[in-house]
Amino acid sequence: MLRFFLSLNIVWFIVCIGIYLMVGLEPSIFWMFSIVSLFIPVVFLINIILILFWLLFNWKNAWLPLVTIVLGWNPLLLMFSFGETSDANKCRKDPISIMSYNVYGLKQLKDTSAAMMQMKKNKFISFIRQHDPDILCVQEDNFFADEIINNAGIYPHFHYLIQHGAAIYSKFPILDKGRIDFGKRTNSCLWVDVLMQGKTVRVYSLHLQSNQITKEVTAITTDQSEENDKTVGTIRRMLRKYKNSAIIRSKQALLVKQNAIDCGKPCIIAGDFNDTPFSHCYKVLAQDRNDSFLECGSGLGTTYAGALPGLRIDYVMGDLKEIIFCSHRVLHTPYSDHHPVFAKFYVK
């Protein structure tokens, strides 16, 4: 029996090596990895369980899952962070703060009672005032959410386009502004140039292509009564949507990267990538940039609170040579299916 489990472990080792080699692979080459990458945390968990299994029944075989974990160390470093979370240790002078938040249109604030809705609005604004980011990058913004944020009187400068869900609110004067055309109404990217700490910095608020598979995931995970043929059809539809979305995200990421190169300014890229740190679009946008979570975060850094828990898909990144992050926090709120990312930084 143990020999059979060892054979399975060897097959699992080969599968893991294949997964590691495909980290960051362009989805048009092998789109299936875009889905497999969602389960990389599970891959590491399985290997830990295998180590414990072999230690209990035949410790000499524990080397195999251990080597599997060691060979996947680089992907592991993208998943966990052991950085400094305390502002006091790294933020020694006045830093600039930025928050990236997919607010989901602030639908959670709507209520049948006008009094209750106003109370929810006040709580949301109190949350923003409490953390007081100098720059607020919003995704899935709309007229309702924009009106709430603007009426708070916190940000004298903003960039928000009708029917484009991204927005940027700033305490710094906006010197220039624009957008990158994704050809979509809900997924978009806006940018502003602001003067901060003596330098003009370009800030992006982006929302890359959504997967649009929430209904399928919910149907598979909650409806136990579905017939097998219906379940297979749901899975096929989910895979097709995810494939198309992954390819579109990759192209959008390249557009943002090129715009950042062409602008010739230090850049901060903040937003909802709708993809994991193992994806191609993350690899494209993280090139020559610091990830605030990897620099200063702690633990898993989960930002998504929807049907697929445990995912980090919201980011704040800054140019490697120009932006120094000193703090990163994921703030847990009831206002959206995303948790906001709050970071502090300096401009060299």
C-alpha positions as CSV (number, residue, x, y, z in Angstrom):
1,M,0.0,0.0,0.0
2,L,2.8,2.4,0.9
3,R,4.5,1.6,-2.5
4,F,1.2,2.6,-4.2
5,F,1.2,6.0,-2.3
6,L,4.8,6.5,-3.2
7,S,3.9,6.1,-6.9
8,L,1.1,8.6,-6.6
9,N,3.5,11.0,-4.9
10,I,6.0,10.7,-7.8
11,V,3.2,11.5,-10.3
12,W,2.1,14.4,-8.1
13,F,5.8,15.6,-8.0
14,I,5.8,15.7,-11.8
15,V,2.5,17.6,-11.9
16,C,3.8,20.2,-9.5
17,I,7.0,20.7,-11.5
18,G,4.8,21.3,-14.6
19,I,2.7,23.8,-12.7
20,Y,5.8,25.7,-11.4
21,L,7.2,26.0,-14.9
22,M,4.0,27.6,-16.1
23,V,3.8,30.4,-13.6
24,G,3.4,33.7,-15.5
25,L,2.9,31.9,-18.8
26,E,0.9,33.9,-21.4
27,P,-2.7,32.5,-21.5
28,S,-2.8,32.5,-25.3
29,I,-0.1,29.8,-25.2
30,F,-1.6,27.7,-22.4
31,W,-4.8,29.2,-21.0
32,M,-5.6,26.3,-18.7
33,F,-2.8,27.4,-16.3
34,S,-4.8,30.6,-15.6
35,I,-7.3,28.4,-13.8
36,V,-4.7,26.0,-12.3
37,S,-2.9,29.0,-10.8
38,L,-6.0,29.7,-8.6
39,F,-5.2,26.5,-6.8
40,I,-1.4,26.9,-6.2
41,P,-2.1,27.5,-2.5
42,V,-3.8,24.2,-2.4
43,V,-0.7,22.6,-4.1
44,F,1.5,23.7,-1.2
45,L,-1.0,22.6,1.3
46,I,-1.2,19.1,-0.2
47,N,2.6,18.9,-0.1
48,I,2.7,19.8,3.6
49,I,0.1,17.1,4.2
50,L,2.2,14.6,2.3
51,I,5.2,15.4,4.4
52,L,3.2,14.7,7.6
53,F,1.9,11.5,6.0
54,W,5.4,10.2,5.2
55,L,6.8,11.3,8.6
56,L,4.1,9.1,10.2
57,F,4.3,6.0,8.0
58,N,7.8,6.0,6.3
59,W,9.9,9.1,7.1
60,K,12.5,8.2,4.5
61,N,10.0,9.2,1.7
62,A,9.3,12.6,3.2
63,W,12.1,14.0,1.1
64,L,9.9,13.9,-2.1
65,P,7.2,16.4,-1.0
66,L,9.9,18.4,0.7
67,V,11.9,18.8,-2.5
68,T,8.6,19.6,-4.3
69,I,8.1,22.6,-1.9
70,V,11.7,23.7,-2.2
71,L,11.5,23.7,-6.1
72,G,8.4,25.8,-5.8
73,W,9.9,28.3,-3.5
74,N,9.7,31.2,-6.0
75,P,5.9,30.8,-6.5
76,L,5.7,30.5,-2.7
77,L,7.3,33.9,-2.3
78,L,4.6,35.4,-4.4
79,M,1.9,33.9,-2.2
80,F,3.2,34.8,1.3
81,S,4.8,37.9,2.7
82,F,6.9,38.2,5.8
83,G,7.6,41.9,5.4
84,E,7.3,44.6,8.0
85,T,3.8,45.7,8.8
86,S,4.5,48.3,11.4
87,D,4.5,51.9,10.2
88,A,6.8,52.9,13.0
89,N,9.7,50.7,11.8
90,K,9.8,51.8,8.1
91,C,7.7,55.0,7.8
92,R,10.0,57.3,9.6
93,K,8.9,60.6,8.0
94,D,5.7,61.8,6.4
95,P,4.8,59.2,3.8
96,I,2.2,59.4,1.1
97,S,-0.8,57.0,1.5
98,I,-2.8,55.4,-1.2
99,M,-5.8,53.1,-1.1
100,S,-7.0,50.9,-3.9
101,Y,-10.6,49.7,-3.5
102,N,-13.0,47.9,-5.8
103,V,-16.2,49.3,-4.2
104,Y,-18.6,47.1,-6.2
105,G,-20.7,50.2,-6.9
106,L,-21.3,50.5,-3.1
107,K,-24.4,48.4,-3.6
108,Q,-24.1,47.3,0.0
109,L,-25.0,50.9,1.1
110,K,-28.4,50.9,-0.7
111,D,-31.4,50.2,1.5
112,T,-35.2,50.5,1.3
113,S,-35.1,52.9,4.2
114,A,-33.7,56.4,3.5
115,A,-32.5,56.7,7.1
116,M,-30.8,53.4,7.0
117,M,-29.1,54.1,3.7
118,Q,-27.8,57.5,5.1
119,M,-26.4,55.7,8.1
120,K,-24.6,53.3,5.9
121,K,-23.2,56.1,3.8
122,N,-22.0,57.9,6.9
123,K,-20.2,54.7,8.1
124,F,-18.5,54.3,4.7
125,I,-17.3,57.9,4.8
126,S,-16.1,57.5,8.4
127,F,-14.1,54.5,7.2
128,I,-12.4,56.6,4.5
129,R,-11.8,59.5,6.9
130,Q,-10.3,57.2,9.5
131,H,-7.6,55.9,7.1
132,D,-7.4,59.2,5.2
133,P,-5.5,58.1,2.1
134,D,-3.9,60.9,0.1
135,I,-4.9,59.1,-3.1
136,L,-8.0,56.9,-3.5
137,C,-8.1,54.6,-6.5
138,V,-11.5,53.1,-7.0
139,Q,-12.8,50.4,-9.3
140,E,-16.4,49.5,-10.2
141,D,-17.3,53.1,-9.4
142,N,-20.6,54.5,-10.6
143,F,-22.8,57.6,-10.2
144,F,-24.0,56.4,-6.8
145,A,-20.6,55.7,-5.4
146,D,-19.0,58.8,-7.0
147,E,-21.6,61.1,-5.5
148,I,-21.0,59.6,-2.0
149,I,-17.3,60.1,-2.2
150,N,-17.4,63.5,-3.8
151,N,-20.0,64.8,-1.4
152,A,-17.7,63.9,1.6
153,G,-15.5,66.9,0.6
154,I,-12.3,64.9,1.3
155,Y,-10.8,65.1,-2.2
156,P,-10.7,68.4,-4.1
157,H,-9.3,66.7,-7.2
158,F,-10.6,63.7,-9.0
159,H,-10.7,61.9,-12.4
160,Y,-13.9,60.0,-13.2
161,L,-15.4,59.3,-16.6
162,I,-19.0,58.5,-17.2
163,Q,-19.5,54.8,-17.9
164,H,-15.9,53.9,-17.0
165,G,-15.8,52.2,-13.6
166,A,-12.3,53.3,-12.6
167,A,-11.8,56.6,-10.7
168,I,-9.0,58.5,-8.9
169,Y,-9.5,60.9,-6.0
170,S,-6.6,63.0,-4.9
171,K,-5.5,65.5,-2.3
172,F,-2.7,66.5,-4.7
173,P,-3.4,68.8,-7.7
174,I,-3.9,66.8,-10.9
175,L,-1.5,68.1,-13.6
176,D,-2.7,65.9,-16.4
177,K,-5.1,63.0,-16.8
178,G,-6.3,60.4,-19.3
179,R,-7.4,56.9,-19.8
180,I,-6.3,53.7,-21.5
181,D,-9.0,52.4,-23.8
182,F,-9.9,48.8,-23.1
183,G,-13.0,49.0,-25.3
184,K,-15.1,48.1,-22.2
185,R,-17.7,50.0,-20.2
186,T,-17.0,48.3,-16.9
187,N,-13.4,47.3,-17.1
188,S,-11.1,50.3,-17.6
189,C,-7.9,52.2,-16.7
190,L,-7.6,55.8,-15.8
191,W,-4.4,57.7,-15.0
192,V,-3.5,61.1,-13.4
193,D,-0.2,62.9,-13.1
194,V,0.3,64.5,-9.7
195,L,3.1,66.4,-8.0
196,M,4.2,64.6,-4.8
197,Q,7.4,65.0,-2.8
198,G,9.0,67.1,-5.5
199,K,8.3,64.8,-8.4
200,T,5.5,64.3,-11.0
201,V,4.2,60.8,-10.5
202,R,1.7,59.0,-12.7
203,V,-1.0,57.0,-10.8
204,Y,-3.1,54.4,-12.5
205,S,-6.4,53.0,-11.3
206,L,-7.2,49.9,-13.3
207,H,-9.8,47.2,-13.4
208,L,-8.7,44.4,-15.7
209,Q,-11.2,42.1,-17.5
210,S,-13.6,40.4,-15.1
211,N,-13.9,36.6,-15.2
212,Q,-17.7,36.7,-14.9
213,I,-17.9,33.2,-13.5
214,T,-19.4,33.9,-10.1
215,K,-22.8,32.4,-11.1
216,E,-21.1,29.2,-12.3
217,V,-18.9,28.9,-9.2
218,T,-21.9,29.4,-7.0
219,A,-24.0,26.8,-8.9
220,I,-21.2,24.2,-8.6
221,T,-20.4,24.8,-5.0
222,T,-24.0,25.3,-3.5
223,D,-26.5,23.4,-5.7
224,Q,-26.0,19.7,-4.8
225,S,-29.2,18.7,-6.7
226,E,-27.9,19.5,-10.1
227,E,-27.8,16.7,-12.6
228,N,-24.4,15.5,-13.9
229,D,-25.0,16.8,-17.4
230,K,-26.0,20.2,-16.1
231,T,-22.9,20.3,-13.9
232,V,-20.6,19.4,-16.8
233,G,-22.3,22.1,-18.9
234,T,-21.7,24.7,-16.1
235,I,-18.1,23.7,-15.8
236,R,-17.5,24.0,-19.6
237,R,-19.2,27.4,-19.7
238,M,-17.0,28.6,-16.7
239,L,-13.8,27.4,-18.4
240,R,-14.7,29.1,-21.7
241,K,-15.4,32.4,-19.9
242,Y,-12.2,32.1,-17.9
243,K,-10.1,31.4,-21.0
244,N,-11.4,34.4,-22.9
245,S,-11.1,36.7,-19.8
246,A,-7.5,35.6,-19.2
247,I,-6.4,36.3,-22.8
248,I,-8.1,39.8,-22.7
249,R,-6.5,40.6,-19.3
250,S,-3.1,39.8,-20.7
251,K,-3.6,42.2,-23.6
252,Q,-4.9,44.9,-21.2
253,A,-1.8,44.5,-19.0
254,L,0.5,45.0,-21.9
255,L,-1.4,48.3,-22.8
256,V,-0.9,49.6,-19.3
257,K,2.8,48.6,-19.2
258,Q,3.5,50.4,-22.5
259,N,1.7,53.5,-21.4
260,A,3.8,53.6,-18.2
261,I,7.0,53.2,-20.3
262,D,6.0,55.9,-22.7
263,C,5.1,58.5,-20.0
264,G,8.6,58.7,-18.8
265,K,7.5,59.4,-15.2
266,P,7.7,57.3,-12.0
267,C,4.5,55.3,-11.9
268,I,2.2,53.7,-9.3
269,I,-0.2,51.0,-10.6
270,A,-3.1,50.3,-8.3
271,G,-6.3,48.3,-8.9
272,D,-8.1,45.1,-9.3
273,F,-6.2,42.7,-11.7
274,N,-8.8,40.0,-11.4
275,D,-5.8,37.6,-11.4
276,T,-3.4,36.0,-9.0
277,P,0.3,36.7,-8.5
278,F,1.1,33.6,-10.6
279,S,-0.6,35.1,-13.7
280,H,0.8,36.5,-16.9
281,C,-0.8,39.9,-16.3
282,Y,0.8,40.2,-12.8
283,K,4.2,39.2,-14.3
284,V,3.8,41.9,-17.0
285,L,2.8,44.7,-14.6
286,A,5.2,43.7,-11.8
287,Q,8.3,43.8,-14.0
288,D,10.7,46.5,-12.6
289,R,8.1,47.3,-9.9
290,N,7.7,46.7,-6.2
291,D,4.6,45.0,-4.9
292,S,3.6,46.7,-1.7
293,F,2.4,43.4,-0.2
294,L,5.7,41.6,-0.9
295,E,7.6,44.6,0.5
296,C,5.6,45.3,3.6
297,G,2.7,42.9,3.9
298,S,2.2,39.9,6.1
299,G,0.6,36.5,5.6
300,L,-1.5,35.7,2.6
301,G,-2.8,39.2,1.9
302,T,-6.2,38.0,0.7
303,T,-8.2,40.8,-1.0
304,Y,-11.2,38.9,-2.4
305,A,-14.2,38.0,-0.3
306,G,-16.4,36.5,-2.9
307,A,-17.2,32.9,-4.1
308,L,-13.5,31.9,-4.3
309,P,-12.0,32.9,-1.0
310,G,-8.2,33.3,-0.2
311,L,-7.3,35.1,-3.4
312,R,-5.0,38.1,-3.7
313,I,-6.2,40.0,-6.8
314,D,-5.9,43.6,-5.8
315,Y,-2.5,45.3,-5.8
316,V,-0.5,48.5,-5.4
317,M,2.8,48.6,-7.3
318,G,5.5,51.2,-7.7
319,D,8.5,51.7,-9.9
320,L,11.5,49.8,-8.5
321,K,13.9,52.8,-8.6
322,E,11.5,55.6,-7.7
323,I,8.9,54.3,-5.2
324,I,9.7,53.0,-1.7
325,F,6.9,51.3,0.1
326,C,7.0,51.4,3.9
327,S,3.6,50.0,4.8
328,H,0.9,47.6,3.5
329,R,-2.4,46.6,5.0
330,V,-5.5,44.9,3.7
331,L,-8.6,46.5,5.4
332,H,-11.6,44.2,6.0
333,T,-14.9,46.0,5.3
334,P,-18.5,45.0,4.7
335,Y,-19.0,47.4,1.8
336,S,-17.8,45.2,-1.1
337,D,-16.8,41.8,-2.2
338,H,-13.2,43.1,-2.3
339,H,-11.1,44.3,0.6
340,P,-9.3,47.6,0.1
341,V,-5.5,47.7,-0.1
342,F,-3.9,50.5,1.9
343,A,-0.2,51.3,1.4
344,K,2.2,54.1,2.3
345,F,5.3,55.1,0.3
346,Y,8.0,57.6,-0.5
347,V,9.1,59.0,-3.8
348,K,12.9,59.0,-4.2
